[in-house]
Amino acid sequence: MDVYRKFAYLYASGDYPQYSKHIAEYLPGLFKQLDFQPKTILDVACGEGTFAIEMAKKGHEVTGIDQSPEMLTIARKKARKENVKLDLHQMDMRQISFKKTFDLATSWFDSLNYILEISDLETTFKGIGQVLTDNGLFIFDMNTIYWLVTLAQRYACIVERETSDIFQVHRHAYDFEHRIASFHITGFVKDKDRWLRRIDETHKERGYTIEEIRRCLKVAGFTELSYWSNLEEQVPFTPESKRVYFVVKK
Ligand SMILES: C[S@@+](CC[C@H](N)C(=O)[O-])C[C@H]1O[C@@H](n2cnc3c(N)ncnc32)[C@H](O)[C@@H]1O
């Protein structure tokens, strides 16, 4: 896979990690509501580690997997700086394999939309189910089809970031036949007053219907507890929700 390579720098230096940092702030409230006290967490597609680090700071034992060596290098550096212990592995989420089990699995910020085949989504859910303890929870988000289409049509080309040293443009497209959104990212990074570095990556995200996600979860052996369009306020899902959050149990 050729994503989150050079873009890892733009991701980690931007606002993106704030998303999962915020989730780590309110997740303990959800645990309390569910009377759930996870000791061990597997963060699937952990990226540059922000969520894993925040949860480790709260006393959980956190393992993170990601396909990108660059994101994992940043995660290791950040964990060292924050003085927390993380167990990080370069691993494709479609091929999860651990000898140990986890009380909680998570996956944030559209990471699961990077899976472009429904059979792979099913395999990923099965893999996660296999490394969860009985009654363990899997909590995750995904972009909806509605949002991927809207993003591509309403914001076909956007200046994502313009600072004194980074200029980043995103061009979006949507393939209706395969329900795949493409994000063509181009970034320029200034180095010693010259725009010497150019970063180009194309990211692809697939949208799945709620029924498809539910079916894959069921086949993987999960029991659905809830799904919402906003995890923090537990807002009910509607056809115009941008994101869906699932809470499911093994
Ligand atoms: C939008 S980032 C989210 C990172 C992190 N979860 C967060 O909330 O900041 C998506 C992440 O998914 C990872 N990813 C995409 N496809 C993957 C795969 N097949 N296996 C493992 N990681 C994958 C990318 O490398 C990237 O780090």
The ligand as a MOL file (V3000), in Angstrom:
LIG
                    3D

  0  0  0     0  0            999 V3000
M  V30 BEGIN CTAB
M  V30 COUNTS 27 29 0 0 0
M  V30 BEGIN ATOM
M  V30 1 C -6.9060 8.6950 8.6390 0
M  V30 2 S -5.5690 7.7540 9.2880 0 CHG=1
M  V30 3 C -6.1520 7.4980 10.9320 0
M  V30 4 C -5.0440 7.2270 11.9080 0
M  V30 5 C -5.4900 7.1450 13.3600 0
M  V30 6 N -6.4350 6.0750 13.5630 0
M  V30 7 C -6.0750 8.4530 13.8230 0
M  V30 8 O -7.2280 8.4560 14.2890 0
M  V30 9 O -5.3890 9.4920 13.7450 0 CHG=-1
M  V30 10 C -5.7910 6.1910 8.5050 0
M  V30 11 C -4.7440 5.1750 8.9100 0
M  V30 12 O -5.1320 3.9030 8.3810 0
M  V30 13 C -3.9570 3.2120 8.0470 0
M  V30 14 N -4.3170 2.1140 7.1390 0
M  V30 15 C -4.9230 2.1980 5.9370 0
M  V30 16 N -5.0990 0.9710 5.4190 0
M  V30 17 C -4.5830 0.0900 6.3120 0
M  V30 18 C -4.4720 -1.3280 6.3550 0
M  V30 19 N -4.9270 -2.0890 5.3540 0
M  V30 20 N -3.9150 -1.8950 7.4410 0
M  V30 21 C -3.4490 -1.1450 8.4710 0
M  V30 22 N -3.5090 0.2010 8.4720 0
M  V30 23 C -4.0910 0.8260 7.4160 0
M  V30 24 C -3.0780 4.2800 7.4260 0
M  V30 25 O -1.7240 3.8970 7.3280 0
M  V30 26 C -3.3410 5.4450 8.3670 0
M  V30 27 O -2.4200 5.4770 9.4150 0
M  V30 END ATOM
M  V30 BEGIN BOND
M  V30 1 1 1 2
M  V30 2 1 2 3
M  V30 3 1 2 10
M  V30 4 1 3 4
M  V30 5 1 4 5
M  V30 6 1 5 6
M  V30 7 1 5 7
M  V30 8 2 7 8
M  V30 9 1 7 9
M  V30 10 1 10 11
M  V30 11 1 11 12
M  V30 12 1 11 26
M  V30 13 1 12 13
M  V30 14 1 13 14
M  V30 15 1 13 24
M  V30 16 1 14 15
M  V30 17 1 14 23
M  V30 18 2 15 16
M  V30 19 1 16 17
M  V30 20 1 17 18
M  V30 21 2 17 23
M  V30 22 1 18 19
M  V30 23 2 18 20
M  V30 24 1 20 21
M  V30 25 2 21 22
M  V30 26 1 22 23
M  V30 27 1 24 25
M  V30 28 1 24 26
M  V30 29 1 26 27
M  V30 END BOND
M  V30 END CTAB
M  END
